[in-house]
Amino acid sequence: MFHAIADRLRALPWLVFALIATAVVFVLAPHQIGLLIWSLSKLCFGAYLGYWIDRTIYPYARPHDLFHAAERYEVQKLRRAANHLRHQASLATLRRAAVMAAAIVALGLGV
């Protein structure tokens, strides 16, 4: 249960950062706070949604799971399989980054 909750809060540092940046802008330029909150919220939601879109579409190809499987193969001295899984994990990481970037750009552009 705890793992499931912690898993859903992975993007929490981005939200905290956005709140801190908002506080700084509030002190320096309070007239811009509305625009900043609107922009930051769209970008943060884009990152969060992109992450969960990737997890939903590819539940079988999560980068960390593939890296852990590669480590298990390495322990069993199955180097070729381990290298293949590391390659797949790297591609999954790039795929996740692309999906997140697309969601961030889409929300940032106001789509």
N, C-alpha and C positions, 0 to 999 in steps of 0.2 A: 504494500500500500504506500509506504513512504517513498519507495523508489519511483512509483508512478507519479506522485506529486512532485518530487524533485525533478523528474524528467520533463514535466510540463513547465517548469520554471527555469529552464536553461537560458532563456532569453531575458531573464530578469535583470542582469547587469546592464543591458541596453536601455531598459526602462529607467533604471536608477540614473544612468548617465544623462538621459534626456531630461529628467527632472532637475538634476544639478545644473545643467546648462540653462534650463529655463529660469532657475533662480538667479543665475549670474546675469542673464539678460534683463530680468526684472529689476535688478539693482542698477545696471548700467543704462538701459534704455527702456523704461517701463511702457512707453507708447508702442513698442514693437512686440509686446508679449502675446497679443492675440495671434498675430501672424506666425510667431515662433511656435506657439503651442500647436497651431494647426499643422504646420510643416513637420515638426518633430513627431507628432502623433501619426501622421501618414507614413513617415519613413519607418518608425518603430513597428507599426502594424504591418507594413510591407515585409520587414524582416521576419517577424513572428509568423505571419501567414505563409511566407515562402518556405520557411522551415517545416511547418506542418503540412503544407501541400506536398513537399518532397517525401516526408515520412508516410503520408497517406497513399501516394501513388506508388512508392517503392518500399513496401514494408519488409520485403525480403532482401533488400540490398542497402542496408544501413552501413555507412562507412566504418563505424566502430566495431560492429559485429564482424565485418569482413577482416578487419585488422586483427581482432582477437582469434578468429579462426586460422589466420595465417600464422600467428604465434603458436597455436596448438600443433599445426603441421610441422613447424620448425622444430618443436620439441621432439616430435616423432621422427625427425630426420627426413622428412618428405620435402626437400628443398624446392623441387620444381613446383609442387602444388602450393607451397608457401609463397613463392615468388608470383605465381599466377594470382593468388588471392590478394597479395599486396597491390598488384597492378589493378585488379578489380576495385579494391578499396580506394585507391587513388582516383580512379575514374568516378566512383560514386561520390567522392568528396567534391570533385569538380562539378559533377552534375548538380549536387545540392547547392553549391555556390551559384551556379547559373540560374537555378530555379529561384533562389532567394533574390538574386540581383534583378531578375525579371519582375518579381513581385514588388520590389522596392521601387524600381523605375516606373512601373505601371501606376502605383499609388502616388509616387512623386509627381508624375505628369498629370495627375487628376483623372485618370481613367476610372 
